[in-house]
């Protein structure tokens, strides 16, 4: 009996620590116009993990993708981006995060699929 209680306790602790499921914060398609940037803002609390996915729908590149913890702490930045899969960012302090997408193409906008969990 003691062994069963110990195993159940360990299972419960593991579930509490590691069993949190992902919550969709945003799942959307945006258009970033020619020589323009698109900006999204979302709030997170201490202890959260941001899981970020990005895909340019036509397989073209977006010049810059950046995630900034406001007011000006850049947490992630990448150039010439076609896709990003499951980028995880740990949230150390409660705050607002800015997701910035810049398209430097002169002639055509970019259509991008974004998922933030």
C-alpha positions in Angstrom: 0.0 0.0 0.0 2.8 2.4 0.9 4.4 1.8 -2.5 1.2 2.6 -4.3 0.8 5.8 -2.4 4.4 6.8 -3.2 3.9 6.1 -6.9 0.6 8.0 -7.0 2.3 11.0 -5.2 5.2 11.0 -7.7 2.8 10.8 -10.6 0.7 13.7 -9.3 3.9 15.8 -8.8 5.1 15.0 -12.3 1.8 15.9 -13.8 1.8 19.3 -11.9 5.4 20.1 -12.9 5.5 18.8 -16.5 1.9 18.1 -17.6 0.8 21.5 -18.4 -0.7 21.6 -21.9 -0.2 24.3 -24.4 -2.7 27.0 -24.7 -3.2 28.8 -28.1 -2.7 32.5 -27.5 -2.9 33.3 -31.2 -3.2 31.4 -34.5 -3.6 33.7 -37.4 -2.6 34.6 -41.0 -1.2 38.1 -41.5 -0.1 40.1 -44.5 3.1 42.1 -44.2 3.0 44.6 -47.0 5.9 45.7 -49.3 8.5 47.6 -47.2 6.3 47.4 -44.2 6.3 45.7 -40.8 3.5 44.0 -38.8 3.5 44.1 -35.1 1.5 42.0 -32.6 1.4 42.4 -28.8 0.6 39.7 -26.2 0.9 39.6 -22.4 2.5 36.7 -20.5 3.1 35.9 -16.9 6.2 34.8 -15.0 6.8 31.1 -15.5 5.1 30.9 -18.9 6.8 29.5 -21.9 6.1 31.0 -25.3 6.1 28.5 -28.1 6.3 30.3 -31.5 5.7 29.0 -35.0 6.0 31.0 -38.2 5.6 30.1 -41.9 5.7 32.3 -45.0 2.9 30.8 -47.1 4.7 31.0 -50.5 8.0 29.8 -49.3 9.5 33.3 -49.7 11.6 35.1 -47.0 10.6 37.8 -44.6 13.6 40.1 -43.8 13.2 40.1 -40.0 11.3 38.3 -37.3 11.8 39.6 -33.7 10.3 38.9 -30.3 10.8 41.7 -27.8 10.1 41.8 -24.1 8.9 45.4 -23.6 10.2 47.9 -23.1 13.3 46.9 -25.2 14.7 43.5 -24.3 15.1 41.5 -27.5 14.5 37.8 -26.8 14.7 36.4 -30.3 15.7 37.8 -33.7 16.2 36.2 -37.0 16.9 37.4 -40.6 15.8 36.0 -44.0 13.1 33.8 -42.5 10.9 31.3 -44.3 9.8 29.4 -41.3 10.4 28.9 -37.5 9.2 25.7 -35.8 8.6 25.5 -32.0 10.9 28.3 -30.8 10.6 28.3 -27.0 11.1 31.4 -25.0 10.9 31.3 -21.2 9.1 34.2 -19.6 11.0 35.4 -16.5 8.9 38.4 -15.6 5.3 39.2 -16.2 5.0 41.6 -19.1 4.0 42.4 -22.7 5.9 40.9 -25.6 6.1 42.5 -29.1 6.2 40.2 -32.1 7.6 42.1 -35.1 7.7 41.0 -38.7 9.5 43.1 -41.4 9.2 42.6 -45.1 11.9 44.4 -47.2 10.6 43.2 -50.6 9.9 46.1 -52.9 7.2 44.6 -55.1 5.2 42.1 -53.1 3.7 41.6 -49.7 4.2 38.4 -47.7 1.4 36.3 -46.3 2.5 34.6 -43.0 0.9 32.0 -40.8 1.7 32.6 -37.1 0.9 30.4 -34.1 1.8 31.5 -30.5 1.2 29.1 -27.6 
